[in-house]
Amino acid sequence: MTTPRSIDEVLADSRDGVDRVEPAQLHSLLEGDGAHVIDVRSAITRDVEGHIPGAVVVERLVLEWRLDPASPHRMEGGPGHADLVVVVCNEGYHSSLAARELRRLGFGRATDLAGGFRAWKAGGFPVEDRPTRYVD
């Protein structure tokens, strides 16, 4: 039988031992270190708030299928298991859970953006009206 847990406990477990990426770190990663930045925010949020340049939008519903190297539905140019994958959501909660699932698939360097897109924007980092790439 499974013991009930709160979402705060599940979230804390998903972040345990994980080096989350701060907005300033993400900016430098995008400028040359080859991180795969995956935006899982909903369309209604992305359309209003904008996009991180270089991020790839992947709907959360299909995230694992689009990134898994063994999946016949994998996106072209997706990350390998050894690559750094940074998941982005609105405020850094949903992305922590998504990154946990990617680590369970073997993406050992999957993490997320602390504070999410809103921390990125509040930090004065660039925002674009359209996504760099959209994978459905």
N, C-alpha and C positions, 0 to 999 in steps of 0.2 A: 504494500500500500504506500502511496506517495504522501509525504507529509506536506500539508499546506504551507505555503510561503508567501510573503508579501512581495509586491513588485519591487519595493525598495531593496529587499534582500536579493532578489534575482538580479537586479541592476548592479548592486554592489559586487556580486559574484562575477558578473560579466566583465567588470572592470578590474578585478583582482589580478595583480601582477602585469597589467597591460600598460604600456607607455602610450597614453593618449597624446594626440598632436594638438599643440596650441596654434592659434591662427598665424602667428608670426613664423612658426616652424613650417606650416603648410605653405605659406608664401614662398619660402626658400626651396621647399621640396618641388613645388611647381616650376620653379625657375631653372631646374636642372638635375634634380636627383632621381627623376623617373618614377615618382610615386603614381599609383593609379588612384585617382580621387573619384569616388562613386557617390553621387547625389541621390538619395532615396526619398527626398521630400515629395509630398503630394503636388500634383500639378497646380492646384489652386494656390498653394504657397509659393511655388517657384515662379509662376506667372506674375504674381504681385511683387515679390521681393527681389527677383533677379537670380543670377547664376554666378558661380565661381568660374572664372576663366580657366579652361583646361579640364574641368570636371566632366565626367560622363554621367548623364542621367540614366538610371536604371530603376524601373519601377520595383518597389520592395517585393511585390507579389512574385516576381520572377528572378530576383537577385541571384539566388543560388544556382539556378539553371543557366543563367547568362555568364556566370563567372567560372563555374566548375569546368576544368580542362577535360573531364571525361564526359561531359554532357553533349549530346548531339545538338543542343540548343544554345551552346556557348556563343558568346558574342565574338566577333572578329577582333583580334588584337587584345584580347582579355589578358589579365595578369596570370602569371604562373604561381605555383604554390610558394615559391621563395620570394616573390615580389612584395613590396610594401603596398598595402591596400588601405586607403583611408576613406571610411564611410562618413558621409555628411547628412545630417538631418536638420531640423529647425534649431534645436537647442542642445543637442548632444545626449539625448536619452535613447530615443529609438535607434540611433546609429550604434550605440554601445551594444544593444541586443543583436543588431544585424551583424556587427563585426564578430561577436561571439559565435554566431552561426557559421560565418566564413572560416573562423579558426577550427571549428568542428569539421569542416570540409577539407582541412589541411592547409589553409592559408595562414601559416604560422605568424606572419607579420601583419595580419589584419587588425586594424585599430579604428579609432574614430576621431573626429574633430571635437575637442573639448569646447563646449558652448555652442557648437553647431554653426550653421550659416549666419545666424544672428550675431554671434561673437565675431565672426569674420567681418561682417558688414560694419559692426560697431567699432572694429579696430581700424577702419578706414582703408581696408584692402579693396582691390578692384572688383567691381560687380558689372556683369553684362546683362543685357536684356534677353538674350537668347542663349540656350545651352551650346557648349562647344560640340557636343554629340549627344544624341538621344538614342537609347537602345530600348526597344519595347519587348 
